[in-house]
Amino acid sequence: MNLDQVKISKNFSEHFPSTQKLNECHNYFRKHGYLDRQIVVDENGYLIDGYIGYIIVRAQGLNNYPVATKINFDEEEKYDEI
């Protein structure tokens, strides 16, 4: 998926991950060439999981990366995620 199409909610954008978590994810990515967790979006393209991985992949200058899409949320679950 083109990562330019991923929408980042305020919940993610206003809470930057810790340096430790970023470093762990970055080191894994450098060692293996892929993330240890999926980047997941909902059916509208909003990021619901994998924000740290998203940051790492974007920092590497990659615009396309595999993204999982989770559909059919119930309203309570969607509210919790976004």
Backbone bond lengths (Angstrom), bond angles and torsions (degrees), N, CA, C in turn:
res aa  C-N    CA-C-N  psi(-1)  N-CA   C-N-CA  omega(-1)  CA-C   N-CA-C  phi
1 M - - - 1.464 - - 1.511 108.22 -
2 N 1.306 115.59 143.69 1.451 120.60 173.61 1.528 107.82 -71.15
3 L 1.318 117.04 118.08 1.458 120.79 -175.91 1.523 113.20 -68.04
4 D 1.324 117.51 -15.61 1.465 120.14 173.66 1.527 110.81 -65.12
5 Q 1.324 117.32 -20.38 1.459 121.64 -179.19 1.523 112.75 -86.31
6 V 1.338 117.47 -11.59 1.461 120.84 179.46 1.524 109.01 -75.34
7 K 1.323 115.71 128.97 1.463 121.66 179.21 1.523 108.66 -97.89
8 I 1.324 115.85 133.47 1.463 121.41 -178.48 1.522 108.80 -107.26
9 S 1.335 116.30 120.72 1.460 120.69 179.58 1.530 109.90 -75.90
10 K 1.329 115.60 163.58 1.455 120.85 177.94 1.520 111.55 -59.88
11 N 1.312 116.61 -33.40 1.455 121.20 179.36 1.523 111.02 -53.91
12 F 1.316 117.61 -39.84 1.457 121.41 177.23 1.522 111.53 -84.27
13 S 1.308 117.70 -49.78 1.461 120.72 -171.93 1.522 113.85 -64.90
14 E 1.324 117.73 -24.41 1.461 120.24 -179.39 1.527 112.83 -91.53
15 H 1.323 118.06 -3.81 1.456 121.78 -178.86 1.527 109.35 -129.46
16 F 1.328 115.79 91.38 1.458 119.95 -177.63 1.529 109.87 -75.33
17 P 1.333 117.92 137.48 1.464 121.91 -178.41 1.534 112.05 -64.20
18 S 1.326 115.05 160.14 1.467 120.34 179.18 1.528 110.43 -67.83
19 T 1.308 114.67 154.87 1.463 120.89 177.37 1.516 110.67 -59.79
20 Q 1.314 117.46 -38.51 1.461 121.34 179.94 1.523 111.09 -61.14
21 K 1.327 117.04 -47.10 1.469 120.01 179.88 1.522 111.46 -64.69
22 L 1.323 116.57 -39.86 1.464 120.20 177.81 1.527 110.73 -63.05
23 N 1.321 116.76 -44.47 1.464 120.58 -179.72 1.519 111.89 -64.03
24 E 1.332 117.25 -42.39 1.466 120.79 178.43 1.525 111.01 -60.36
25 C 1.313 116.27 -45.72 1.467 120.79 -179.67 1.526 110.56 -66.32
26 H 1.325 116.26 -42.60 1.460 120.67 -179.48 1.526 110.88 -63.59
27 N 1.326 117.14 -43.76 1.462 120.83 179.51 1.525 111.06 -62.77
28 Y 1.325 117.58 -41.44 1.458 121.20 178.04 1.538 109.91 -62.47
29 F 1.317 115.50 -44.91 1.462 120.15 -179.48 1.531 111.15 -61.94
30 R 1.307 116.69 -43.56 1.479 120.44 179.02 1.528 111.21 -63.78
31 K 1.323 116.86 -40.27 1.465 121.06 -177.50 1.522 112.51 -71.32
32 H 1.347 116.81 -41.43 1.461 120.73 -171.77 1.534 114.45 -105.83
33 G 1.324 117.16 -20.34 1.455 119.94 -179.93 1.517 114.10 85.45
34 Y 1.321 116.00 6.42 1.470 121.05 176.60 1.523 108.00 -152.86
35 L 1.317 115.79 166.14 1.460 121.33 -179.39 1.526 111.43 -78.71
36 D 1.323 116.19 155.06 1.465 119.80 177.35 1.519 112.36 -83.56
37 R 1.329 117.09 -10.09 1.472 122.53 177.34 1.521 109.18 -138.31
38 Q 1.307 115.14 154.31 1.464 120.03 -179.89 1.525 111.67 -74.97
39 I 1.314 114.24 151.94 1.457 121.56 164.84 1.526 104.58 -90.44
40 V 1.335 117.00 126.00 1.466 121.03 -174.22 1.520 109.40 -124.88
41 V 1.336 115.79 132.34 1.456 122.16 175.44 1.521 109.28 -120.34
42 D 1.338 115.25 160.81 1.463 118.75 174.01 1.522 109.15 -88.05
43 E 1.318 115.72 -177.96 1.472 120.08 -176.45 1.524 113.28 -64.78
44 N 1.337 117.84 -13.33 1.464 121.49 177.83 1.518 112.61 -100.50
45 G 1.325 117.00 4.02 1.453 121.21 177.35 1.516 115.04 88.78
46 Y 1.346 117.59 6.78 1.463 120.64 178.20 1.526 110.24 -81.86
47 L 1.309 116.24 133.21 1.446 121.74 177.09 1.527 109.72 -63.85
48 I 1.329 116.71 129.43 1.464 119.89 177.39 1.527 111.94 -120.37
49 D 1.332 117.57 -15.42 1.461 120.89 176.62 1.523 108.26 -160.54
50 G 1.345 115.44 150.29 1.451 119.72 177.57 1.515 114.46 92.68
51 Y 1.334 117.24 26.54 1.468 120.70 -177.88 1.526 111.82 -60.19
52 I 1.327 117.16 -42.01 1.471 119.36 -179.55 1.526 110.07 -63.35
53 G 1.321 116.85 -44.46 1.453 120.14 176.89 1.518 112.15 -60.75
54 Y 1.323 116.01 -40.29 1.465 120.94 177.27 1.528 110.08 -58.53
55 I 1.327 116.67 -45.44 1.468 120.86 179.47 1.528 110.64 -62.05
56 I 1.334 116.68 -44.00 1.464 120.94 -178.55 1.528 111.15 -64.02
57 V 1.314 116.72 -46.81 1.467 120.61 -178.96 1.535 110.33 -62.59
58 R 1.328 116.45 -43.01 1.473 119.31 178.56 1.530 111.06 -64.49
59 A 1.334 116.78 -38.14 1.463 120.70 179.18 1.533 111.60 -64.86
60 Q 1.327 116.63 -26.07 1.460 121.36 177.04 1.528 111.86 -80.28
61 G 1.327 116.47 -2.31 1.458 121.04 178.63 1.520 113.85 81.97
62 L 1.330 116.62 14.15 1.466 119.82 179.37 1.524 109.65 -86.12
63 N 1.316 116.06 129.83 1.460 120.56 177.71 1.522 112.17 -100.54
64 N 1.316 116.49 -19.30 1.461 120.97 178.76 1.517 108.55 -121.86
65 Y 1.333 115.19 131.81 1.461 120.98 179.87 1.525 107.09 -157.23
66 P 1.334 117.76 146.44 1.467 119.51 179.24 1.534 111.84 -60.18
67 V 1.307 115.40 132.08 1.465 122.75 -179.60 1.519 107.88 -131.37
68 A 1.321 116.25 133.48 1.467 121.23 175.80 1.523 108.85 -88.61
69 T 1.323 116.04 146.19 1.457 121.50 176.98 1.521 108.86 -114.55
70 K 1.324 115.49 125.62 1.459 120.92 176.39 1.524 107.54 -104.12
71 I 1.309 115.71 125.50 1.463 120.02 -179.02 1.521 109.92 -120.19
72 N 1.313 114.32 170.55 1.454 122.52 176.62 1.534 113.81 63.28
73 F 1.322 115.91 47.16 1.457 120.39 171.14 1.512 109.16 -70.67
74 D 1.315 116.57 149.75 1.452 116.97 164.49 1.534 105.53 -85.49
75 E 1.302 118.35 162.28 1.460 121.34 -172.48 1.524 113.03 -61.15
76 E 1.310 118.64 -36.82 1.470 120.88 179.96 1.516 110.51 -67.92
77 E 1.319 117.58 -43.43 1.454 121.76 179.33 1.519 109.93 -63.26
78 K 1.315 117.52 -43.42 1.458 120.97 -179.72 1.530 109.91 -61.99
79 Y 1.309 117.30 -42.25 1.452 120.89 -179.70 1.529 110.30 -62.59
80 D 1.325 117.22 -40.68 1.456 121.04 179.32 1.514 112.13 -65.20
81 E 1.312 117.77 -36.44 1.450 121.64 -175.98 1.512 112.90 -79.64
82 I 1.319 117.85 -36.75 1.469 120.77 -174.10 1.467 109.33 -106.16
